[in-house]
Amino acid sequence: MVDDEPPIRRVLLATLSTHGYDVIEAKNGKEAITAVLREHPDLILLDVNMPGMTGFETCSKIRLSFDGPIIMVTVREAEQDKVVAFDSGADDYIVKPFGVSELLARIRAALRRSPPDEPLPKFDTPGFSIDLGKRLVAVRGGRVHLSPKEFEVLRVLVLQEGKPLAHERLAKIVWGSDHPEKAENLRVVISQLRKKIEKDPAHPRYIFTEPWFGYRFLSPRPASPKDQSRPRKPHGFSDSAPSINAMRSARNEDY
């Protein structure tokens, strides 16, 4: 629930809690984006008129990492405002003042249309394990502490396992599109992640650099006898092709 007015948040909190919903509050767009990444809600109620980042802008940014239903809540009722809301990624639009019964009906309808959550993937090998649901990472039997941004970068990569993610897309999901130093921050976080989860950060087995494009996560698996004598290569690279590390040396590691 995202609204900059405390009285409205109090009323909605009481109403929704009474009807069995667990509610997470945010008073502006920045808090909302952080909460979505941290809490992974089932549905978002999003006010439009907020200082700083509007509800429309917030909705567009949330859509970079959230597929669930978003209901815009606002005093605006012009057709053009509704068009902007839907173009920003909203699923529904309810105008203040509204009745409790109508709000609850719209929430139920949105949740019915939203597919049920699939279990978050888990990886478990003797050397490396990840439980995204419990936010646990272990390396060689010992738990590894990750900062919130390190975990979010790892989470996004793991959920797209095997697929290369562009620098810009990954950075936008984690930091938002208007963060001035998101590209540099991403390089730092990737470097820290490799130091924490890779046995040899210079020759990664899990987080690979896609030269001049981005990064790819490959699920951990025990090496076969043939693979033990050489580093594992990501899908799509043949033995005759130059290695990723060799390609890196020709230019900046990430670009």
C-alpha positions, -999 to 999 in steps of 0.1 A, spaced: 0 0 0 16 32 -12 2 66 -1 18 98 12 -12 106 35 -9 89 69 -47 91 76 -55 72 44 -28 46 52 -43 41 86 -78 35 73 -66 12 45 -44 -7 69 -73 -13 94 -97 -22 66 -74 -47 48 -60 -62 80 -96 -69 92 -103 -88 60 -72 -110 63 -46 -92 43 -10 -87 55 -2 -51 46 32 -35 39 32 4 39 52 28 19 48 66 19 64 74 -14 77 59 -47 112 53 -35 100 34 -4 76 14 -26 103 3 -50 125 -8 -21 96 -27 -4 87 -45 -36 122 -58 -41 125 -68 -5 90 -82 3 77 -95 -31 40 -86 -25 11 -103 -42 -6 -70 -51 1 -33 -49 -23 -4 -41 -6 27 -55 -16 63 -50 -10 87 -80 -6 121 -64 26 119 -43 54 144 -39 86 137 -58 80 105 -78 44 103 -90 24 71 -89 27 68 -127 65 70 -125 66 46 -96 44 21 -114 67 21 -145 97 15 -123 80 -12 -103 70 -30 -135 107 -36 -142 108 -63 -115 72 -70 -105 46 -90 -125 17 -90 -100 -14 -68 -101 -11 -30 -95 -43 -10 -87 -39 28 -89 -58 47 -63 -65 84 -70 -88 114 -70 -81 118 -107 -109 106 -129 -101 121 -163 -99 96 -191 -64 107 -200 -52 100 -164 -66 65 -167 -48 60 -201 -15 71 -185 -20 47 -156 -26 17 -178 3 27 -201 25 28 -170 16 -8 -162 -14 -6 -139 -40 -34 -140 -69 -14 -125 -78 21 -115 -101 31 -86 -112 67 -79 -114 83 -45 -137 84 -26 -146 47 -30 -165 22 -9 -148 -6 10 -168 -32 -8 -157 -20 -42 -121 -19 -32 -122 -54 -18 -140 -67 -49 -113 -52 -71 -85 -67 -50 -102 -101 -52 -107 -98 -90 -70 -88 -95 -57 -116 -74 -79 -141 -94 -64 -129 -126 -29 -131 -113 -13 -165 -117 -3 -183 -84 33 -179 -73 56 -206 -84 81 -219 -58 113 -200 -59 142 -221 -73 167 -237 -49 202 -249 -58 219 -273 -35 254 -288 -41 282 -296 -17 300 -265 -27 272 -239 -32 236 -236 -23 209 -209 -26 174 -207 -11 158 -176 -26 126 -180 -5 146 -179 28 173 -156 14 200 -180 24 233 -185 6 259 -210 16 294 -217 2 312 -249 11 289 -255 40 292 -221 56 265 -194 54 275 -163 34 262 -129 43 251 -108 13 242 -71 14 206 -64 2 219 -52 -32 242 -82 -36 213 -105 -29 190 -87 -53 215 -89 -81 220 -126 -74 182 -132 -72 175 -116 -105 204 -135 -122 192 -168 -107 156 -163 -117 168 -158 -153 192 -188 -150 210 -195 -182 199 -163 -199 223 -133 -205 210 -101 -188 221 -67 -202 240 -44 -178 213 -17 -182 184 -40 -176 199 -56 -145 209 -22 -131 175 -7 -137 158 -36 -118 180 -33 -88 186 5 -86 159 21 -108 163 40 -140 173 74 -125 202 63 -102 232 83 -115 258 56 -107 240 24 -112 264 10 -139 294 15 -116 275 1 -86 266 -30 -106 303 -37 -114 312 -33 -77 283 -56 -66 292 -83 -92 328 -82 -80 318 -85 -44 294 -114 -52 322 -133 -70 345 -129 -40 319 -143 -17 305 -172 -38 332 -182 -63 361 -204 -53 383 -185 -78 367 -151 -86 390 -146 -116 376 -179 -131 339 -179 -121 318 -210 -123 285 -193 -116 283 -156 -126 298 -151 -160 305 -119 -179 290 -117 -214 315 -95 -231 302 -60 -241 267 -71 -230 260 -81 -194 260 -112 -171 247 -147 -170 241 -171 -141 246 -208 -146 232 -232 -121 259 -249 -99 264 -286 -106 293 -310 -98 319 -311 -124 323 -343 -144 358 -359 -146 363 -344 -180 355 -309 -167 377 -310 -137 408 -301 -156 394 -269 -170 370 -241 -161 334 -246 -171 322 -226 -201 288 -210 -204 263 -223 -230 272 -212 -265 310 -211 -263 329 -238 -281 364 -251 -272 378 -234 -302 364 -200 -293 384 -176 -272 376 -179 -235 355 -153 -216 385 -143 -195 407 -139 -226 381 -117 -242 379 -96 -211 415 -88 -212 411 -71 -246 388 -44 -231 370 -34 -199 357 -64 -180 320 -54 -184 320 -35 -216 
